[in-house]
Amino acid sequence: MLLSEAAERFFIFLELEKAVAKNTADAYGSDVRLFCQFCGDSNVEFMDRGWVVTWAESLLDKNYERSSMARKLVALNAFFSFLVREKIVSENIMDDVSSPKPQRKIPDTLSLREIEKILSIPNQNRPDGLRDYAMLELMYGSGLRISELCTLELQALDFKNGFLRIMGKGSKERSVPMGSCAEEALRCYLSSARPHLVKKWTGNALFLSNRGRAISRKTFWQRLKNYSKRAEITKNAKPHMLRHSFATHLLENGTDLRFIQEMLGHENVSTTEIYTHVDQRRIREQYERFHPRPHLDIQ
């Protein structure tokens, strides 16, 4: 069977398999297509690990990050595992391919002052401005992923207890507090803005575009970028920076790491520990800036 035909079967499987989250399916599809473009229309039954190694080396030459490489190899492993289950190939050629260990980067964050400057920009006299303000408050106030924010539905809101029910990665549900500022912004959006965005085809999506459908991640990203520019923020503000800032600011103010882990929906606390490095970096910066000893002139 040609590689292109095998890939099409895999894409159909991803589309129909309800246990695979849409974002995961999209990512796997993109990575497998990239592999197919590199290999051309080869016979999948005659492929071996050499094809994968050569492809991986070509990506390294293009300066792909190790974390991106690791994800692409995970996608290929899922692809060839599928081919084995379907008896298209006899063995998974990925079994002997080791994944590069991702290099953990210290996440970029915004200061509280920078966040406040961005929050001051949306025009709250307009429905879309009230929506954006509520989204920004909620993302920073509850540490949501952008995909979680944009797919929120009305039934996720629990104003009585001040919580949100979030469907996170791997369809795992968690509850997170929304905070008084986010709650106030949400109530204002629901009463004064969302009714103006609703169309006859609108469903239960919480945050609506001007077309009456759930706002897309791309649209929110573009609007955040615009607000950041108007607020004269020099950093390249991205939605995930609000989530990183949420976790970092909690840690700086003494919040237990396990609580932050639960709020973020991390399966392992080791993932959350990256924020301790952010805290340590800032402590070092403050030390270098204010401790008198480093600034003494030694005669």
N, C-alpha and C positions, 0 to 999 in steps of 0.2 A: 504494500500500500504506500502511495506517495505521502510525503510528510504533510503536504497541504490538506489532503483528504483526512488524515489522522487528526490534524489540528482542528478541522471543522467539526469532527465528531466530539472532540474535547470541548469546543466552545458551546455546542448544543447541550452537552452534559452540564456545564457550568450554568447555563441559562435555566435549565430545568431543575437542577438540584437545589432544593429549598434550604438545605443545611449549609450551603455556601453563601455567605453574606455578599451582597451586590458589589460592594467596594472591593472585596477580595477577588470575586469573579472578574471584575474589570481589570484589576491589576494583573492577575494570572493571564488573562487573555492578551493584554498588551505585551507582557514579557515573552509569552510563547510566540506571538507574531514576530517579535524582534528576532528571536532565534530562527524562525522559519525564513525570514528575509535573508539572514546571513547564510543559511545552508542551501537555499534554493529548493527545487522540487526533487529531493533525493528520496530514495526508497527507505522508509523508516525501519524496515526489518534488517537492513544492513548497516545501520548506524551503530557506533560504539562510543565509549567515553571520550575518544579523541576529538570527536566533533564538538563536544561540550567544552573540553579544555581549550580548543582552538578559539571557539567563540568567546569564552571567558577572557582569554588573553587579548582578543581584539577589543573587548570592552575596557580592559585595563589600559590599553594604549590610548583610549579615548578619555582617560581620566575619570572613569566612573568611580564613585565612592564604594568602599567595601560593603557598607550597609545596603546599597542598591544592588550590588553584585549578589549578596547573600539572598536578597528577596527574589531575584531572577532565578537563582538556582533552586530555590524552594518551589517556584512556579514550574520549573522544568521537571522537578521530582514528582510533583502532582500530575503533570502531563504524562510522563512515562509510567507512573503507577497506574494511571487510568488505562493506558494501552496494554499493560500486562493483564489487568482485570478483564479487559475486553478480548484478550487472547489475540491481539494484533501483533504483539511482540512477545518473545518468550521470557525476557528478563528486563529489569529496570537498569539501564546503563548508568543511572545516577547513583547506584549503590556504592560505587567506588570513587565518587567525586566528593571531595571535602569542600565545605563551604568556608569562605574566608571569614574570620572573626570580625564582626563589625567594630569599627572604632567609635567609641562613645564620645560624642561631642557635648560640651557644656552648652545647654540651650540658651538662646538669646532671650532676653526679657525686657520689659518696659518698666520704668520706674512708676511709682504711684502718681507722681506729678505728670509724667507723660500720658498716662492713662486718663487722668482728669482733663488734660488738654484736649485729647481726642474726644472724650465724652461731651465736651463743651461745643463741639462743632455741629452735630446733626440739628437741623431745623425742626424743632418740636412743634411748630405751627403747621407742619405738613404731615400727612399720614405716613409717608415713607421715612420721614425724619424720626417720628415717634417709634416706628418699627425698628429702625437702625439703632436708636438709642437703647431700646429694650433689649435688642440682641447683644449689643456691646456690654451692657450691664450684666446680662445673664451669663454670657460667656466668661467674663472675668470673675463674676461673683460666684459661679458654680464650677468653674474649671472644665467646661464642656469642650469636646472635640467639635470641629466645625461641622462634621457630618451629623453628629448628634444634635447640634443646634438647629440645623436646617431641616431636619426630619422630625422635629418635635411636633406632637399633635396635641390638640386641646385637652384631651383626657389625661395627658401627662402631668397637668397642673394640679397640685393639691394645696390650695391657698389656706385651707383650714389648719394644716400642720406645717405649712411653709416649706414643702418639699416638691421636688420634681422626680418623676419616674423616667429614667433614662434607659434606652435600649442601646447598649454599647457594642464593642467589638465581639464577634462570635455570638451575637444575639443574646448577650448576657445583660440581664436587667439589674439596675442599681438605683437607689434613691439618694438624692443629694439635696441639701438645703439650698434655697434660692437667695436668701439674704434680703434684708428690708429694702435696700435700694433697688435691687432687681425686681422685687415683688411690686413695689410702687410703680416702676416703669412698665411692668407687664400689665398691671391693672389699667393704667392710662392708655396703653396701646390697645387693649381689648375693648375699651369703652369708646375711645375717640378716634382710633385709626383703622383697626382691622375691618370694621363695618364698611369703610369706604373702599377697601381693597377686595371685598368679597364679590365674586361673580356667581352666576347661576350654576357653574360647574365646580365651584370651590368645594373641597371636602373638609377634612378635619385638620388640615395643616395649620399650625399655629402662626408661623411667620409667612406672610403672603407677598408675592411679587405684585407689581402693578397690573399683571395679567390675571391675578386671582389664583395663582398656583403657588405651591411651596417654593420659596425663594431658593435659588441654587447657590452652591458653595462658591462658584465663580463670581456671581453677582455680589455676594457679601464681601468676598476678598477684594474686589475692585472698589467697593464703596469704603471699606476700611483703609485701603491704600490712599484714596482721595481725601478722607478725613485726616489721615496722618500727615499728608502733604500740607493741607490747609492749616494744621496745628503746628507746622514747622518742626515736625519730628524728623531728626536726621537718620534714625534707624530705618531699615527696610521692614516696616511693620507688616506682619502676617498674622492671620487669625490664630495660629497655634501659639504665637507669642503671648496672647492673652491667657491661654491655658498655662503656659510656663510661668507667667507672672503671678497668676493665682497661686500656684504651688509654692513658688519662691517666697512670696510675701507671707504666706501662712507659716512657712518654715522659719523665716526671719523673726516672726512674732511668737515663736515658741510652740507651734502646733506639733503634736506628735506625728512622726513619719508614717506610722500605721494608719492614722486617720486620713492623712493626705493620700495614701495609697488607695484607701477605700473610696475616697471622693473622686479620684481620677479614674477608678476602675482598672487599676493595674493588677494583673494576676499575681505577680511576684514583687515583693518589696524591693528587690534589687533594681528593678526598673525605676522605682521612685527615688532611689538613693542618688541618682544623678543630680538632684536638686541640692544635696548636701555639698556637692562640689561648687555649685553656684554660690552657696552661702559662704563657704570657705574662701572663695576667690574674693568676695566682697569684704570679708573680714580682713584679709590680707591687704586689700587696697586701702581700707580705713586705717589699718596699722601704719602702713607706709606713709600715709598722708598726715596723720596726727601724732604719732609717737615721736617724742623729741629726739630720741637716741639716733635714728637713722640720719637726722639732719645736722648732727653735730660735726663741726669741722675738726678733724684730727690733726694736731700739730706734729 
